[in-house]
Amino acid sequence: MTLSLDGIRVLELARYQAGPRGGMILSDLGAEVIKIERIGGEETRKNPPMVRGQSIYFSVYNRGKKSICLDMRSAEGKAIFTDLVRRSDVVLENFRPGTMAAMGFGYESLKAINSGIILTSVSGFGQYGPYTERPAFDPLGQAMSGLMDLTGRPVGQPLGVASSVVDRYTALHATIGTLAALRHRDRTGEGQMVDVCLLDSALTMVEIPSSYYLSTGEEGGETGRPPYRAKDGYVVISAVGREMATRLMTLVSGPGADTSPIVPAAADARRAALDAWCASRTVDEIVTTLLELGVPVAPVRTIPEVVKDPHMWAREMMVKMDDPVAGEVYVPGVTVKMSHTPGRVGPVPTPGQHTDEVLGRLLGYDAERLRSLRDEKVIG
């Protein structure tokens, strides 16, 4: 089966989430993603949660890739990487800005090796700017963008999102930028550098309140979205627009209910009325009634409830896979559904599993050369 990115080769020098998740998406779409790890494997192979000795953290973001273990600090390791760059399309990395250049593989150096190479750099604060040298992880992006403050407004203190949502947004931006750079190269033969970072991605989550404040000097536009409490759980109701709000509030408060937009007092009164209406009903009663009315509504679910949802399995959003360490694990399915090139989900590699195959196939190394490199601890 031909896939969308068949023939595209990605060298991934990335750890944790934002970089590896971008490589995962490119792999899903058909690219050959070669993950270059230190000898013995990268540190996130030990990140919890663990299942029968296998890191679910690592598995989720690295299934479908090939793994080679290479000592990038050695002259021989650098030479091998140089040869791989000549035969590749993309280098994906998420080191702190300046690290690739210090290793001898900044964009200009890569371009000299392969003029069509695309360097996709994922970082905390970008390749330039006042904070560029700072280290960062997802919660810092949530904090510095204002997202954490907005999310926590209803409970009276900043509140972080439970998942690493900024990492995931950044991975999407890295993927989009890489695909756009590949399209540009198709037309011109010219590679380029793609610069994405956690803080930029987090700022896209507060676009409306940021724009509103700069335009008016006032805070507003978006805030935290607390659910409504039912007799046996919680629901989220999203009656967006006057027509939906009228139908909802007529049901709750009777004909003539106030659905005027913007006015805070009216919004507070509507919230109180909805709170009381939901509190006297079960989640199923609320969902059934409002869906029949054409009002968007959903139950607030726990993870055990989510993974029992038939819709998730119909969409193949999680798949069971044989695993060389754990026996079997569940990993994410392909998110982008395509009619002619539907994507793929590959297994989780062991450290250096594909070293001999990749170096033999791409660089022509024979068994004696591979054995010598392994004895010298250049490869693993």
TAPEHU-V992982 format. One record per backbone hydrogen bond with DSSP energy under -1.0 kcal/mol. CO is the residue of the C=O (numbers start at 0). NH is the residue of the N-H. Records with the same first field share a line. If there is no record, write none. Layout:
CO=NH / NH
//
This chain:
2=5
4=7
7=31
8=88 / 89
9=33
10=91
11=35
12=93
16=20
17=21
18=22
19=23
20=24
21=25
22=26
23=27
24=28
25=30
26=29
27=343
28=4
31=9
32=65
33=11
34=67
36=69
37=40
41=44
42=45
43=46
48=55
50=53
53=50
54=58
55=59
57=61
58=62
61=64
65=34
66=353
67=36
68=379
69=71
70=73
73=77
74=78
75=79
76=80
77=81
78=82
79=83
80=84
81=85
84=87
88=117
89=10
90=119
91=12
92=121
95=98
97=101
98=102
99=104
100=103
105=109
106=110
107=111
108=112
109=113
113=116
114=190
117=90
118=193
119=92
120=195
122=197
123=198
128=131
130=133
136=139 / 140
137=141
138=142
139=143
140=144
141=147
145=149
146=150
147=151 / 158
149=223
151=154 / 155 / 156
152=155
162=164
163=167
164=168
165=169
166=170
167=171
168=172
169=173
170=174
171=175
172=176
173=177
174=178
175=179
176=180
177=181
178=182
179=183
180=184
181=185
182=186
183=187
184=188
191=118
193=120
195=122
196=200
197=201
198=202
199=203
201=204
202=205
205=209
206=210
207=211
208=212
209=213
210=214
211=215
212=216
227=234
232=229
233=299
234=227
235=297
237=239
240=244
241=245
242=246
243=247
244=248
245=249
246=250
247=251
248=252
249=253
253=256
260=262
262=266
263=267
264=268
265=269
266=270
267=271
268=272
269=273
270=274
271=275
272=276
273=277
274=278
277=280
280=230
281=285
282=286
283=287
284=288
285=289
286=290
287=291
288=292
289=294
290=293
295=237
297=235
301=305
302=306
305=308
308=312
309=313
310=314
311=316
316=332
318=330
320=328
322=326
326=322
328=320
330=318
346=63
349=352
351=354
353=357
354=358
355=359
356=360
357=361
358=362 / 364
365=369
366=370
367=371
368=372
369=373
370=374
371=375
372=377
373=376
377=70
//
